Structure formats: C-alpha cells, structure tokens
Amino acid sequence: MANHTRKRAYHHGNLRQALIESGLELIAEQGARALTLRELGKRAGVSRMAAYRHFRDRAALLAAIRDAGFERFADALEQTRLTAGQDFTSRMQALSVAYIRFARENPAYFEVMFGPAGLADDSCRSEAGERAFEVLHQTIRDGQQTGDVRAGNSALLASAAWAIVHGISTLELERQFTAEMAPDAFVEACSGLILTGLRP
C-alpha cells in the first residue's frame, strides 16, 4: 500500500522529495554507505535515469538530505530557544536536551549531517547548518552581555559547548552510552558542567 501511495505522489512531480525520503529509510536500515541512486530507483519503481534528473550523483543526493536535516535541526533549536526560560542557564539546558533529542529521533539525518568527510558534497557550506550553530552562538553572546559567561572568543566557547553535547549524542546513537542515568538526565548534568566552564 505504501508503494502505491508513493507512486501516485511521483505523478504529481514529487519524485525529488520521495527520493530523499526513500534515502532516509535506506540509511536508517543499512547506513549511509549503502545509499545509491540505483537502489533508490528500484525502491521508487523508477529508472536510475529518472533519479539522475533530480540528483547528478550520490553526493548531490546526500547533500540534499544533509541540508533538509539541518533545516529541521535549526528550526528545532530556534523554537527551543524561544520557548525556554529567559535566563541563560535555562536556555543552555534546553538547547542541550533539544540537541540530543533531535539526534535520537532523527538518526538517519544525523548520520548524513555529521558523517565522515566526503559523505556528502561539501562544495558549499550548509546555510541551515550555520543557522543552527548561530542559535547557540547567540545564546553564548547573550550570556556574555548578562555576565553569565566569561569574556573571550564567543565562537570558540560555542564550539566547545557544541562539541560536548554532540559527543554525548554520538555515543548514545552508537550504543556506547554508559552513564548510570537516563540520557536526558545525563545531558542536563553535562550541561551543568558546560555552564560551570563558561562562567566567569
């Protein structure tokens, strides 16, 4: 039934989006290395050449998946920042939890977004990826203005905070999570350590 629904969508000109969704399904099942336009064409019930009309090669398809993932990621972080408490501590804790929750709920996107070099076409930077980082960077700058964050290179401080939460997210996805508490609770505890390091 799902295949019939998908084919009807193609006739309305949605093949590009359908290929992205099929790509995400394949990545979730077998990992990004298994992704090929030939396999997606088979899944979609179209020729490989039909897929090539939308993506010049595998790297272009992965770049489209990466950009779509970063759009969702940036939207999630921006929404979290808007709905979190007004104080710096509340915002940082909320952003930390939102980061790992996105990774947990979107592992296929996450693999492509942060996969090894060469996985996607890196000929141009992801604007959505920069937007996602800017949410954290602005939070750090705001913290500096209110005296909650030490003076110094705000981009470096934001990068360090990002790296810690990203590491937790990656370890959990790789089933290497060993802390004796629930993942979200562990993220909140780690965000406390991040806050300690950021304070003046």
C-alpha positions in Angstrom: 0.0 0.0 0.0 2.8 2.4 0.9 4.4 1.8 -2.5 1.2 2.6 -4.4 0.8 5.8 -2.4 4.4 6.8 -3.2 4.0 6.2 -6.9 0.9 8.4 -7.0 3.0 11.2 -5.4 5.6 10.8 -8.2 3.0 11.6 -10.8 2.4 14.9 -9.1 6.0 15.9 -9.5 7.2 14.9 -6.0 9.9 12.4 -7.1 12.7 14.5 -5.7 11.2 14.6 -2.2 10.2 11.0 -2.4 13.8 10.0 -3.3 15.0 11.9 -0.2 12.5 10.1 2.0 13.5 6.7 0.5 17.1 7.6 1.0 16.4 8.3 4.7 14.6 4.9 5.0 17.6 3.1 3.4 20.1 4.9 5.6 18.1 4.0 8.7 18.1 0.4 7.6 21.7 0.0 6.3 23.6 3.2 6.9 24.6 6.0 4.5 27.3 3.9 2.8 24.6 1.7 1.3 22.9 4.6 -0.4 23.0 4.5 -4.2 20.7 6.1 -6.8 20.3 2.7 -8.4 18.9 1.3 -5.2 16.6 4.3 -4.7 15.3 3.9 -8.2 14.5 0.3 -7.5 12.7 1.3 -4.3 10.8 4.1 -6.0 9.9 1.9 -9.0 11.5 4.3 -11.5 14.7 4.1 -13.6 18.0 5.2 -12.3 18.0 7.9 -15.0 14.8 9.3 -13.6 16.7 9.7 -10.3 19.6 11.3 -12.1 17.2 14.0 -13.4 16.9 15.2 -9.8 20.4 14.5 -8.5 23.5 14.5 -10.6 25.1 11.8 -8.4 25.0 10.2 -4.9 26.9 13.1 -3.3 24.3 15.6 -4.5 21.5 13.4 -3.0 23.4 13.2 0.3 23.9 17.0 0.2 20.1 17.5 -0.2 19.4 15.1 2.7 22.0 16.9 4.8 20.5 20.3 4.1 17.0 19.1 4.8 18.2 17.7 8.1 20.0 20.9 9.1 16.8 22.9 8.3 14.8 20.7 10.7 17.6 20.9 13.3 17.9 24.7 13.1 14.2 25.1 13.4 14.1 22.8 16.5 16.9 24.8 18.2 15.4 28.1 17.3 12.0 27.0 18.7 13.7 25.7 21.8 15.5 29.0 22.4 12.2 30.9 22.0 10.2 28.7 24.4 12.9 28.2 27.1 13.2 30.4 30.1 14.6 33.9 29.6 17.7 33.2 31.7 20.9 31.9 30.3 21.0 28.7 32.3 17.5 27.6 31.3 18.3 28.3 27.6 21.6 26.3 27.6 20.0 23.4 29.4 17.0 23.4 27.0 19.3 23.6 24.0 21.4 20.7 25.2 18.4 18.4 25.6 17.0 19.5 22.3 20.2 18.6 20.5 20.4 15.0 21.8 16.6 14.6 21.3 17.0 15.5 17.6 19.8 13.0 17.2 17.8 10.3 18.9 14.6 10.9 16.8 16.4 11.5 13.5 19.4 9.1 13.3 19.4 8.9 9.5 19.5 12.7 9.1 22.1 12.9 11.9 24.4 10.4 10.2 24.4 12.4 7.0 24.6 15.8 8.6 27.7 14.9 10.7 29.1 11.9 8.8 32.7 11.5 7.8 34.3 13.8 5.3 33.3 13.1 1.7 29.9 11.6 2.6 28.1 14.5 1.1 29.1 17.1 -1.4 30.9 19.7 0.6 31.5 22.1 -2.3 29.3 24.7 -0.5 28.5 25.2 3.2 25.1 24.5 4.6 23.3 27.7 5.4 21.0 25.8 7.7 23.9 24.3 9.5 25.3 27.8 10.1 21.9 28.9 11.3 21.8 26.0 13.8 25.2 27.0 15.2 24.2 30.6 15.3 21.4 29.8 17.8 24.0 28.5 20.2 26.5 31.3 19.4 23.9 34.0 20.0 23.0 32.4 23.3 26.6 32.5 24.4 26.9 36.2 23.3 23.8 37.0 25.3 25.3 35.2 28.3 28.4 37.3 28.0 26.3 40.5 28.0 24.5 39.5 31.1 27.7 38.4 32.9 26.7 34.7 32.9 29.5 33.7 30.5 33.2 34.6 30.7 34.7 37.1 28.3 36.6 35.9 25.3 36.0 34.4 21.9 32.3 33.6 21.8 32.6 31.4 18.7 35.2 29.3 20.5 33.1 28.9 23.6 30.1 28.0 21.5 32.1 25.4 19.6 33.3 23.8 22.8 29.8 23.6 24.2 28.5 22.2 20.9 31.3 19.5 20.8 30.4 18.2 24.3 26.7 17.8 23.6 27.5 16.4 20.1 29.8 13.8 21.7 27.0 12.6 24.0 24.6 12.4 21.1 27.0 10.3 19.0 27.9 8.0 21.9 24.2 7.3 22.5 23.5 6.6 18.8 26.5 4.2 18.7 25.1 2.4 21.8 28.2 3.5 23.8 26.2 5.3 26.4 27.3 4.1 29.8 26.2 6.7 32.3 24.0 5.3 35.1 21.1 7.6 34.5 18.5 8.4 31.7 20.1 10.0 28.7 18.2 13.3 29.0 19.1 13.5 32.7 22.8 12.9 31.7 22.6 15.7 29.2 21.2 18.0 31.8 24.0 17.0 34.1 26.6 17.6 31.4 25.0 21.0 30.6 25.7 21.9 34.2 29.4 21.1 33.6 29.3 23.2 30.5 27.8 26.1 32.4 30.5 25.8 35.0 33.2 26.0 32.3 31.5 29.0 30.7 31.1 31.1 33.8 33.4 34.0 34.5 
